[in-house]
Amino acid sequence: ALIGATAMLGGVFRSSISLVVIMVEGTGGISFVFSIIVAVVVSNAVSSWFTHHGVYHLSLERNNTVAFLNGEPPRKFGLLTAGNIMAGPALCVRLHDTAARVRALLADTTHNGYPVVDGGGRLVGLILRSQLSVLLHGEEHAAPGAHPRVRR
């Protein structure tokens, strides 16, 4: 009965590792651990033949009020690059940029982060809007609780 119940739960909910741990710990059936693992693996394989996702995943797909992202992107995205899907040319902050240009960039855009490039156009990092604001305007724009002498 223990192995059958575990197999049923494994096929419906697709929670392999946690299900094995819960069943072994909950019942104290450490001697059945190999059988429970086999039951969960077989039930997952059989249920994958019918549908690719478990009950929780299917319920989230039907519920239009919850934003849910799959763990893997769709296959059609595999051949795309960032240049294929971005809206326009990337707005970058140069490694040695003027304060006026950075102020204009912040005023003209609503992006939360900007790539930082060197003189040759190679990516050297990323800087957030909030970090640029602190650098331009000083400590009055720092995050609450930030120590005034700590530079990030």
N, C-alpha and C positions, 0 to 999 in steps of 0.2 A: 504494500500500500504506500509506503514511504517513497519508493522509487517511482511508482506510477504517478503519484501526486507531484513529485518533483519534475517528472517528464512533462506533465500537463502544464505546469507553471512555466517551465522553460520554453515550451512551444508558444505559449500565449504571450508572455511578457518579455521574452528574450533577454533576461537578466542572468546571464550564465554564471559568472564568478560569484556575484553576491548571492544568487539563489543557492549555490552549492554550500557556501559558508553558512547561510541562514538555516538550511535544512540540517546540516551536520551539527551546528551549534545548538539549534533548537531541540533536536531530538537526542543528542548525545550519541548518535549513530556513527561514530568514527570508523567502525568496521565496514560500513556501507559506502565510504567515500568514493571508492573507485566505481562502484555501480551507479552512484548518483551522478558522477562526472560523465560517465558513458550515456546515461539517460538524458542528461541535459544537452550533450553534444548531438545525439541522434535526434532529439525533439527539435532542436534549433535547425538542423539540416532538413528535416521533413517540413517544418513550417516555412522555411525559406523557399521551398518548392512552390508553396501556395501564394505567399506574399513576402515582400522584402522587409517588412517592418512589423514590429510588435503592436499590441493593443494601444499602448500609450502614444506611440508615434502616430498611429492612424487616427486616434482621437484628437491629437493636436492638429493634424491636417484638416480634419472636419471643422474644427473650431476656428472661425475666422477672426476671433478677437485676440488670439495669441500669436505674436510674431515668432515663427520657428524657423531656424536655419538648419538644413541638413549638415551632417558632419563632413560630407564631401560635396564639392560643386558638381553641377550637371556635366556630363561628358562633353557637351558641345563647348564648354568653357576651357577645355584642356588645351586647345590650340590658340587661344586668344592671349594677347599680351595686354599690358596696361594701356599701351598706345591705341589699341583697337577700341577700347571702351571709355576712355577718358573724354571729357567734354571739350577740352581745348588744350593748348600747350600748358605744360606744368609751370606754375608760378613758384619760382625758387628764391631762396635767400642766398646771396653769395657769402662766402666766408668772410670777406672784408667788405661789407655793405654799408651804405650811409644811413644815418638815422632817418633822413627825409624819405628815402626810398622805402624803408621798412614801415614808416608811418603811413605812407601812401598805400602800400600793400595791405596793411591792416584795415585801412579805411575803405578800400575798394573791394575787399573780399570778405567772405565769412568762413573761410577754411579754418579748421582747428589746428592743422599742422602743415609745415612747409618743409620740403627737402632743402638741405643745405649743400651747396655745390662749391667746388674750388674754382680757381681761375680757368681750368681746362674743361669745366662743365661736368667733372666727375662727382658723384654723390659721396659726401663725407659724413652725412648725418641727417638728423631730423630735429626740428625745433617746433615747439608748440606755440600757439597764439599767446597763451598765458605767459610763457617764458619771454617772448618778445615784448609783451606789455610791461613786465617787470623790468626788463633791461632798459626800455625807453622811458618809463615813467617813475621808476624807483619803487621804494618799499610800499607805497600806498596801494599798489596793485598786487602785492604779494599775497600768497594764500594765507588764510587765517592760521595763526599759530607758528608761522615761519619765523625762525630766529633772524633778527636783522643783520647779523654778521656772517651768516652762513651763505656762501655762494654756491650755487648749483651748476 
